[in-house]
Amino acid sequence: MSITIVNILEKMTGKDKDYRYMATSDLLNELNKEMFKVEADIEPKLTNSVLQQLNDAAGDVSGLAVKCLVPLVKKVREDSILDMVNKLCDKLLNGKDPNRDIASIALKTIIAEVPTSLAEKIPVSLSPQLINGVTSAEKSAEIKCESLDILCDVLQKFGSLIANDHEKLLGALLSQLGSHQASVRKKSIACIASLAPSLSDDLLAKGTLEVVKLLKNKSAKPDIIRTNIQMIGALSRSVGYRFGPHLSDTVPLLISYCTTASENDEELREYCLQALESFLLRCPRDISSYTRDIMRLSLVYLSYDPNFTDTMDEDTDNEEHDEDEDDQSADEYTDDEDASWKVRRAAAKCLSAIIVTRPEMLSSLYIEASPKMIERFREREENVKMDVFNTFIELLRQTGNVTKGQTGMDESSPRWLLKQEVPKIVKSLNRQLREKSIKTKVGAFAVLKELVVVLPDCLADHIGSLVPGIEKALNDKSSTSNLKIEALVFTKLVMASHSPSVFHPYIQALSTPILSAVGDRYYKVTAEALRVCGELVRVLRPNFETRSLDFRPYIGPIYNAILTRLANQDQDQEVKESAIACMSLVISTFGDSLQRELPACLPILVDRMGNEITRLTAVKAFSVIASSPLKINLACILEQVTSELTAFLRKANRALRQATLGTLNALVVSYGDQVGSSAYEAIIAELSTLISDMDLHMTALALELCCTLMSDRKSNQNVGLTVRYKVLPQALILIRSSLLQGQALQALQRFFASLVQTANTSFETLLDSLLSSTKPSPQSGGPTKQALYSIAQCVAVLCLAAGDLKCGSTVEMLMGILKDDNCGSSAKQHLALLCLGEIGRRKDLSSHAQIENIVIESFQSPFEEIKSAASYALGNIAVGNLSKYLPFILNQINNQQKKQYLLLHSLKEVIARQSTAGQNEL
């Protein structure tokens, strides 16, 4: 290894530039090897050679040398790195101009890559030298700027480790804020901002007061005043809430400077507003008392445009005027030297900061700020217009966040106030949709989208005025893909959130550009257009019973446009999936008018089930078709679809199995009489493998499908037998699981009820199986407490499904268990109490004499689990007949002091069940 390095270092000193380049490249490859280690005797020569290559006359060689520094600082000793840093710093401060730039780049590289073990030595070594370079009057502005750049990197990475030098550093950097060179002042601001987070509160206060003191000197030069304002803003961005105590000194000053600035001093106004924005975002609590003043200031400067007078009246603007006039209205005034747009942009961002940080001011914002923002939608500078749009979008989003879940609206509610502004918003945005600028139209659609999200159905009276803008966005040859996508997304949202009848007068105008977009060359436009087609289908036929619109003329064009995309295999996956989903909606909605087309279309959907990429979407598509109230004729593909879906239940893809279970359920409900017994048996065989506590959601879906199968095949004994032999054993294993809960437990209860009601299964056999499941098993022992509750609930549902007679006999049997074994601790007695409680909660048991006394006698048991079960049972039995059992419990609470806590638990159970049911009988 050492011989290789020595040879490389010798070649690096050659006269031939190509040799030096190859040698440096070889060194870089060696340094990047994980096993590379530098021997102590070669290390000085290696570091000196790399430093020498930095000064190579060939730029590509010196560039490679800089790259060598990255792995080198991780391979050599600390002293070698410090030596390199000091030499480079000396070159930076005292070297010739050609070497200064490369020395700066090399220093920055070392600082970025230096190991943490050197974290204290490097800043201690570098800081004094760099400060000397910054403060020395002999150094040029270029050297000072380079020194400040590197010092900024050092402070960002190691600022907290040089606390002893903080005061000296702060003093030196503050002194540069008065420099004659703007570049030095700008970089000093960045350095102080990097240092500030690691300063103590005292030093931070000292530095801030110094800047405020400088800021109060209104006789200072304008450039210095602007620098001090920028410094204040940078400090607040850097230290956040720690700047809060100084706001009382700075905010009034900034507002004063902003309002009294000279006519042409746009930069000063911009910097003041930027600093105020920073205060709002970083010190939201401390700025509260000044927020309204800042809002009013921002609103004044939102329309600050001294060089341009807009004489157009928004309220009298004719929406139907000629487009040529719109085109001419754009860019009526241009002035390359006009910087007032920066002030308006800063004001818009300041308003945005208020909206984001002060949700409690939403109502005030709608009253005071919203009209002004809507007026500024016609801003002549496009970048500022985008900021105004974004600010209004923030207002809408904040409204949505604050009012989420609220149903009513009073006159002070943000939603109500927004609703009053909708006509003005739409009118102003309509004008923007007629502009030439693509960016403007995209921004207008973005505002409309957010408006529909926050206030669904708010555009019902304005659809007619918006349709031309949508048409133009989709049809205009100058429209970009981004604009088309924005227009389509808005159209989809507005169709989904409004009554279909709102769109019926405009179906022709909307359907043509939408279907044209389905054929667009860009796949994202096509996919979005297909999604809009799905909403269009729902709009055309929202109700299957009544017909409010003659949709037949539109069926053919929609079907043909989607079929073209559906049949095309050579296209993006997103388009394929959107075409499948859209076609399923077309078939489920217009299937009765597409009888001739279905034999050609349905096989394509079946084919897509065979493709792994589109399989999941195709499965969901058949669920939509099967759920259609039109009961689409699927005879030509039903057997194949059922067979493939059954096979999918064996796939590892969980999402596919979930979708398959849902689709099979829909098919069985709608087409059960057309599915053969062998297909049912195959489905049931697969379902039995899905029932376990490893995936309770899948288990719930599988059990639901079992219930559907049994209810649909009442006349077929084979289905009930197959379920009993293949699924019931798995269900009895599942019921012992301590994880069983929620939907899976509810589905299991319905499963047992279906076995009795529709599968002609013996009630006694099922009851015995459930009660026997409490017996300890060699693998898992006895059932857990959760399992006993699950078994009791299933027993209760089973009894109610079997009818009053069998339910009554079961209750008597359970009471008999308690009478015979009143002091036992067996799971049998425990389960009997839980079963009585679950049955009593669902059915009045007052016809069973003395049941309450039999249950309360179990309070005498020496076992806590039995007493707890008895308390649970008594409370639930009381739920079934409050008028009889609640007085009994209250009387017992007064009479049985020793068992009072158990009776209180019973009462708590009554209250909990009543609250859950939403009843007020108590």
C-alpha angles and dihedrals in degrees: 000000000000092000090053092051092047091052091048092049091051092052090049089066094053123121095233111091092211092054090051091048094050092045092050090048090051090050090052090052091050093048091051092057111106093222094051115123128176118227115228095241093052097043098084092047091048095052092044091050092052091048090049091051089056088069094048113137090228110082095209091055094050089046090056090048090057089052089052090061092067096067094026096066088056094052106045133069125271095251091054092053092048089050090052091048093051093048092049091047090051090051090050095051102032106016130102121278097255091057097044099078095050091046089054092050091047093050092050090050093051093047091051094048103034115124118249090245088075094045094114101038099051099054091041089054099040104039099068092047094048093046088052089053091050099046100036111109090208094062120094124241090253092057091046092051092049091048091049091049092055093041088054090056091047092050094047092053104030105017096118092051097062100055091143090064097044097098093047092046093048093050093048094048095045089054089060093060087082095051119133091229114082092206091056091050092048094051092044088058090054091049094050090048089053092048097044100076091059096045121106117248090255095052092043090052091047092051093045093049089050091054091045089050090053089046093054090060097093091177091069120110115278092242091055092047090052090049092052091049090050088049092054091051093047091050093053092048090050102046101027116191092011088075091060098096090059097054093091088063099041108038097061089046093052093047089050093049091047095052097041099043117126119265096259099038097102093149092061092052091046093051092047092052092045090053091048090050089053091051091052094051100039102034104031095154099047095043093058096103092054099042097098092048090051091048092053091047091050092050091052092052095040087080096033105138110139095170097055133052117199108205095178114113112220093204094056096042110130108227092200097055120130117284091229089066089053091051091050092048090063116092094001089154127036129171120167091202095051108110098171089105088072089060092050091048092050090049091052091051090047090055090048090055090053091050093049097046102035110052089158089067095059095109092050090047091055092049098043109019107028097069090049093050092048089051090051092057083094091061109150097217108076098210091052090047089056090052090050090050091049091049091052090047088054088052090052093046093049089050090053092049095048097044097040110137094013115128106180126060127205126189093266094049116113090229092054092047090048091051090057090055096050096094091052092045093051093045093051094045092048088061090052091050088061093054122108095235115099091201091055093051092048089052092049092053090048090057091047092050092053090046091056091047092053097038111027113197092019093121097055092112095043106049092102092057092047098049095078090054091051091047093050093048092053099038105036112105091219092057115115125220090253092057092047091051092049091049092048094047090051091048091051093049094047092048092049094049101043136065112271092232089066090068100042095093090053102042094110093048093048102039096057098059092038093054089044089055089054086068095048117132095229110082097216091056090048093049093049091047090053090053090051088051088058090057090044090056091054090048092052094052111018094154128040095197099054131032116216094168135034098241097170096096090058099048096077098050092045093047094047094047092051095041090056090057094040094054094047111095096180100077142089119295092238090058092047092051093045091049092051093048092046094048090052089056091048092051094044091048103036101021092120089061095044101059093127095047099047097079088059098041104041095059089056090056089048089051090053088056087063093056112085093214096055098027099101094048091048091051090053089047092059089050089057092047093047091050093055114119087220090072094222116221105254097163093120094058107016097101093047093046093049091049094050093045090052089053091051090063086073094054121109092227104104096196090052092052091049092050091045093055090051092049093047089051091053092046093050092050094050103029104022093124090058096051117092126235093246090057090051092051091050091051093049091049090056093044092058089063092055097056110097140105090255090086113016095179091056089045091054091051092048092050091047089054090049089054091049091050092051095046092049096048103050092142094048112083091184093069093053091046092049091050092048094050099040109025105029095064090053090048092053090052091048094052091064091058117112088211095062112116145116120021093357092056091047091049090050091053091052089048093058091045090052092050089060099036103042110009097056092235118163111259091210092053093051093045091050090049092052095047091045091054088077091070114108115259125212091239104045106011120219124352120274123243090258090051091053090053090049092050091048092052092050091049090052093050091046092052094050091048091052094057139252096293097055092038090055093049090050092053090051089050092051091048088051090056090055093048094049097043105027096147099037125115097208124133085239093067091040091053092046091058092047091048092051090050094050093046091046092052090056100036138031107254097183089114088070104083120231094359091138092053092048090052095045091053087068087069084080092064115117089222119087094210091058093048091048091050091049091051090049092048094049093050093049094045087054090056089062092058113012096173092062106032104034094065088047091055093046091049091050091050089058095045104038107057094168094054094038095112091056092049090048088054088053090051090048089054090053092051092046093051092047091050092048091051091047092235127146101199090121 
